[in-house]
């Protein structure tokens, strides 16, 4: 597994100790480390203001990195949503795969096991603590690069990925960040490539969580209700896109598959 960093402000060195790690030499030769930068990666304000308790504080990782707890937060649907992503991705992942933002649970480790010989999976996150946590979960020789960068400003080449995944990130972002993140994904995914999004949606009128969960989301995750009020297509770049949507758990969750 390789730690990769870029010399731009939106992607800085994680920890100096990782830069010289032998894990980088375990990956295929195509995964070449870029120069380290001493510039600190700027954490978006919305993360510091609203999600420090879930992702930034060291205790947060210790508390939330538990499969049973993630499943509880998703009302028993973690495995179902994870498996829906796996099925959509396919039994093997040739070429290049991009995951935007680290996630708690075993999704990333399971996906990395499907990367074929000569393929690679890149996982980006703006928080060093999340990349460090994921590094501990991944197998030593996983064909994965962990990239420190902002999802709304990816320092990645155009049309360089065959597929991309966003798993419960968009609901955490303010509208302008959400739009820029999706725009960046469309830039880096090849024409004909697939973008898979799993996130909240507006539950059916009969769903009891529609009335119980709404005030809690409004309190804890102030941007999440955007996805109750609008389709994800609202934030997508304009163009000739094929969009397929599948609801889960009475509509509280959705999987959206976009083919460029």
Secondary structure by P-SEA (a helix, b strand, c coil): cbbbbccccccccccccccccccccccccccccccccccccccccccccccccccccaaaaaccccaaaaaaaacccaaaaaaaaaaaaccccccbbbbcccccccaaaaaaaacccccbbbbbbccaaaaaaaaaaccccccbbbbbccccccccccccccbbbbccccccccaaaaaaaaaaaaaaccccbbbbbbbbccccccccccccaaaaaaaccccccccccccccccccccbbbbbbbbcccccbbbbbbcc
